[in-house]
Amino acid sequence: MPARVSCPWFSQSSKRILSSHTSRWGFGAAVFSTGGNLGFAVGPLLGSLLVLGLGLRATIGLVLPGLLLFLAIKIYATEVLGREVPGRTEARQEKGRETGGIPWYSLSAVSLVITLRSWAYVSFIAYLPMYLQTRDVPLAKGSLTLPVFLVGGALAGLYGGHLSDRIGRRAVVVASLLVYPVLAALMLLNDSLLVWLLAGAAGATLLASFSVTVVWIQELLPGNLGLASGLSLGLGFGTGGLGAAFTGYLADTIGIYGSMWLLALVPALGAFAAMPVRTRVKAGQELVRSGREEA
């Protein structure tokens, strides 16, 4: 449990720092998120190799990357953390208040997008091999589609963040969540070698907006970047786990087949929720510029 708690804690703190040191919010958050998503994709593979080769006790080796990261941050604290200039936080909060009150509808809509996407994402990871097993795909082989799904999502998230800086957050979110059900449906209908390609493409479209929604909430709450990061990442980690539990209940009630088709279609609801959202981009960019000038 402490390890699970520390993951979103580290992520939201890091993204708050990141948002203070770049004018390209989308791309900066995408680089950070891509590293995390690649870690989620590669971690299970490394863990499996350690266990198969050296036994269960060998998983202690997974502690090494965390220790190396701790030492890097400790030694290069100023460069990595970019210590804030005194008074910068207060200045941001004051400018955030000048942009107006909290846009509750937009905030709720983006939160709904994150909730639905996380539900589909975590549940697909948990139940996709079981679904493929019902289509006569061996469980060991079906499990190998997960790294493809995750790596595709990680790489697409990097480009999605860059693209959102050019064409806007809403366009990336809406387009990715509308394309995803098509690719996910094709993946569920296919049991040939194409399922690998479709799994990567489905993961790419689902997670193309992963970092974009983090930045989107930060732009909606420009005076509370820490709260915005915590809200977006907390919804992502928390609702994904709860959604997976609910999917398990659905699988026992209506079957794994119906549950997986529901997960393929649900994210599209997030696209419709995101369509009316307006982003206070100028306000967010102004806060970033002022933070850099104060540094």
TORLOMAR-365884 format. One line per 2 residues: for each residue y, z, x of C-alpha. Coordinates in Angstrom, 3 decimals. Layout:
TORLOMAR-365884
Y Z X; ... $
***
This chain:
TORLOMAR-365884
0.000 0.000 0.000; 2.568 0.759 2.760 $
1.905 -2.692 4.247; 2.476 -4.346 0.877 $
5.693 -2.406 0.315; 7.047 -3.211 3.773 $
6.621 -6.974 3.307; 9.272 -7.503 0.574 $
11.440 -4.798 2.158; 11.548 -6.718 5.426 $
12.050 -10.031 3.619; 14.998 -8.981 1.484 $
16.757 -7.279 4.413; 16.239 -10.299 6.646 $
17.521 -12.748 4.048; 20.603 -10.632 3.522 $
21.298 -10.829 7.272; 20.523 -14.554 7.303 $
22.975 -15.259 4.485; 25.749 -13.702 6.568 $
25.250 -16.032 9.524; 24.954 -19.552 8.170 $
26.922 -21.844 5.876; 23.739 -23.741 4.953 $
22.179 -21.092 2.745; 19.453 -23.322 1.370 $
18.154 -24.595 4.704; 18.470 -21.211 6.423 $
16.489 -19.448 3.686; 13.952 -22.287 3.705 $
13.283 -21.878 7.444; 12.731 -18.157 6.945 $
10.498 -18.631 3.894; 8.486 -21.392 5.554 $
7.497 -19.004 8.315; 6.368 -16.457 5.746 $
4.454 -18.975 3.636; 2.738 -20.427 6.696 $
1.746 -16.877 7.615; 0.191 -16.408 4.173 $
-1.641 -19.719 4.608; -2.911 -19.169 8.159 $
-3.493 -15.400 7.937; -6.633 -15.564 5.757 $
-8.117 -18.208 8.057; -7.514 -16.104 11.162 $
-8.850 -13.017 9.405; -11.992 -14.865 8.364 $
-12.591 -16.146 11.892; -12.176 -12.655 13.331 $
-14.586 -11.117 10.823; -17.191 -13.874 11.172 $
-17.029 -13.830 14.939; -16.542 -10.172 15.814 $
-17.139 -8.180 12.644; -14.934 -6.296 10.208 $
-13.432 -4.035 12.874; -11.900 -7.077 14.553 $
-9.265 -7.246 11.817; -7.333 -4.724 13.905 $
-6.295 -7.792 15.896; -4.058 -8.833 12.991 $
-1.781 -5.920 13.912; -0.773 -7.687 17.148 $
1.707 -10.199 15.614; 3.516 -7.359 13.850 $
3.793 -5.353 17.071; 5.166 -8.372 18.945 $
7.760 -8.944 16.222; 8.760 -5.273 16.326 $
9.272 -5.442 20.089; 11.299 -8.653 19.814 $
13.635 -7.124 17.215; 13.900 -3.898 19.201 $
14.757 -5.622 22.479; 17.072 -8.265 21.025 $
18.502 -6.170 18.199; 22.058 -7.492 18.468 $
21.030 -11.148 18.584; 18.348 -10.892 15.905 $
20.011 -8.533 13.456; 23.587 -9.617 14.096 $
25.168 -6.244 13.502; 27.784 -6.428 10.813 $
31.412 -5.848 11.618; 32.725 -2.622 10.015 $
34.387 -3.351 6.715; 32.612 -6.656 6.111 $
30.402 -5.261 3.351; 33.398 -3.795 1.541 $
35.251 -7.109 1.848; 32.319 -8.987 0.349 $
32.016 -6.591 -2.539; 35.736 -6.892 -3.288 $
35.619 -10.682 -3.234; 32.468 -10.603 -5.344 $
34.308 -8.622 -8.012; 37.093 -11.217 -7.974 $
34.643 -13.949 -9.002; 34.046 -12.230 -12.353 $
31.274 -10.212 -13.959; 27.554 -10.674 -13.662 $
26.415 -13.983 -15.246; 23.618 -12.415 -17.244 $
22.239 -15.582 -18.825; 22.087 -17.496 -15.545 $
20.607 -14.492 -13.757; 17.962 -14.072 -16.463 $
17.124 -17.776 -16.421; 16.603 -17.889 -12.647 $
14.573 -14.669 -12.856; 12.368 -16.319 -15.478 $
11.871 -19.293 -13.160; 10.733 -16.968 -10.363 $
8.438 -15.035 -12.704; 6.664 -18.102 -14.106 $
6.346 -19.763 -10.711; 4.960 -16.607 -9.079 $
2.481 -16.135 -11.916; 1.126 -19.664 -11.424 $
1.204 -19.418 -7.621; -0.679 -16.129 -7.190 $
-3.144 -16.911 -9.980; -3.997 -20.313 -8.540 $
-4.745 -18.689 -5.196; -6.997 -16.138 -6.872 $
-8.866 -18.352 -9.344; -8.804 -21.955 -8.080 $
-12.072 -21.622 -6.070; -13.771 -20.104 -9.122 $
-12.546 -22.975 -11.294; -13.789 -25.582 -8.802 $
-17.153 -23.794 -8.756; -17.493 -24.517 -12.494 $
-17.100 -28.194 -11.588; -20.059 -27.978 -9.163 $
-17.897 -27.573 -6.061; -19.471 -24.928 -3.766 $
-17.410 -21.757 -3.526; -17.085 -21.996 0.268 $
-15.801 -25.560 0.026; -13.513 -24.766 -2.894 $
-11.961 -21.881 -0.989; -10.844 -24.286 1.712 $
-8.477 -25.946 -0.770; -6.325 -22.812 -0.668 $
-4.955 -23.326 2.860; -4.150 -26.928 1.904 $
-2.351 -25.699 -1.219; -0.425 -23.067 0.767 $
0.482 -25.235 3.759; 1.714 -27.983 1.445 $
3.903 -25.432 -0.305; 5.265 -24.018 2.958 $
6.263 -27.408 4.340; 7.792 -28.560 1.062 $
9.765 -25.327 0.856; 11.454 -26.205 4.137 $
12.582 -29.590 2.848; 13.433 -28.187 -0.581 $
15.952 -25.784 0.927; 17.585 -28.577 2.930 $
17.663 -30.829 -0.133; 19.256 -28.112 -2.271 $
22.211 -28.011 0.146; 22.764 -31.701 -0.523 $
22.045 -32.246 -4.216; 22.244 -28.713 -5.632 $
19.923 -25.810 -6.400; 19.357 -26.685 -10.047 $
18.270 -30.265 -9.324; 15.595 -29.157 -6.858 $
14.280 -26.387 -9.100; 14.137 -28.505 -12.261 $
12.610 -31.568 -10.582; 9.904 -29.637 -8.702 $
8.824 -27.615 -11.741; 8.631 -30.727 -13.937 $
6.554 -32.691 -11.421; 4.195 -29.806 -10.679 $
2.292 -29.836 -14.034; 1.421 -33.514 -13.542 $
-0.028 -32.978 -10.067; -1.749 -29.742 -11.068 $
-3.372 -31.471 -14.046; -4.625 -34.302 -11.844 $
-6.036 -31.733 -9.429; -7.892 -29.923 -12.209 $
-9.350 -33.167 -13.514; -10.527 -34.378 -10.112 $
-13.588 -33.232 -8.208; -13.651 -35.915 -5.511 $
-12.058 -35.834 -2.064; -8.715 -36.504 -3.761 $
-8.682 -32.869 -4.861; -7.593 -31.939 -1.310 $
-4.615 -34.290 -1.400; -3.709 -33.204 -4.916 $
-3.965 -29.528 -3.972; -1.472 -30.031 -1.151 $
0.849 -32.047 -3.393; 0.664 -29.474 -6.203 $
1.404 -26.642 -3.794; 4.309 -28.639 -2.385 $
5.983 -29.159 -5.741; 5.396 -25.589 -6.896 $
6.862 -23.966 -3.768; 9.587 -26.515 -3.010 $
11.968 -24.212 -4.887; 10.745 -20.938 -3.317 $
13.710 -20.371 -1.022; 16.082 -22.205 -3.351 $
15.838 -19.559 -6.061; 16.575 -16.798 -3.525 $
19.800 -18.545 -2.523; 20.579 -19.359 -6.149 $
20.566 -15.694 -7.123; 22.689 -14.869 -4.075 $
25.255 -17.395 -5.261; 25.208 -15.841 -8.716 $
25.788 -12.387 -7.158; 27.974 -13.195 -4.130 $
29.247 -9.634 -3.764; 25.755 -8.081 -3.744 $
23.636 -10.148 -1.374; 21.174 -7.328 -0.681 $
20.620 -6.703 -4.390; 20.239 -10.429 -5.021 $
17.615 -10.814 -2.279; 15.750 -7.739 -3.452 $
15.777 -8.936 -7.058; 14.478 -12.415 -6.267 $
11.804 -11.292 -3.817; 10.826 -8.284 -5.912 $
10.212 -10.524 -8.906; 8.259 -12.935 -6.716 $
5.916 -10.326 -5.250; 5.670 -8.029 -8.275 $
5.296 -10.425 -11.193; 2.878 -12.589 -9.231 $
0.416 -9.713 -8.941; 0.841 -8.685 -12.566 $
0.457 -12.311 -13.639; -2.805 -12.622 -11.719 $
-4.155 -9.573 -13.539; -3.131 -11.112 -16.872 $
-4.809 -14.368 -15.865; -8.010 -12.420 -15.254 $
-7.786 -11.080 -18.800; -7.220 -14.604 -20.125 $
-10.193 -15.884 -18.134; -12.412 -13.285 -19.803 $
-10.952 -14.140 -23.218; -10.544 -17.928 -23.323 $
-12.425 -18.919 -20.184; -11.416 -19.967 -16.686 $
-10.960 -23.600 -17.812; -8.302 -22.806 -20.408 $
-6.607 -20.301 -18.114; -6.174 -22.809 -15.299 $
-4.719 -25.400 -17.638; -2.254 -22.822 -18.920 $
-1.192 -22.087 -15.332; -0.690 -25.794 -14.720 $
1.739 -26.089 -17.629; 3.600 -22.755 -17.621 $
6.027 -23.481 -14.718; 7.518 -26.357 -16.728 $
9.056 -23.740 -19.031; 11.041 -22.525 -16.044 $
12.513 -25.984 -15.575; 13.908 -25.980 -19.112 $
15.273 -22.468 -18.633; 17.052 -23.560 -15.426 $
18.726 -26.646 -16.865; 21.784 -24.881 -18.403 $
22.415 -22.645 -15.355; 25.727 -23.105 -13.559 $
26.093 -21.878 -9.984; 29.237 -20.359 -8.554 $
28.786 -22.287 -5.328; 32.395 -22.134 -4.168 $
32.479 -18.383 -4.521; 29.305 -17.973 -2.495 $
30.419 -20.373 0.221; 33.780 -18.628 0.491 $
32.054 -15.296 1.077; 29.873 -16.795 3.777 $
32.869 -18.327 5.549; 34.805 -15.066 5.383 $
31.827 -13.163 6.804; 31.592 -15.539 9.741 $
35.329 -15.327 10.424; 35.201 -11.520 10.472 $
32.382 -11.653 13.042 $
***
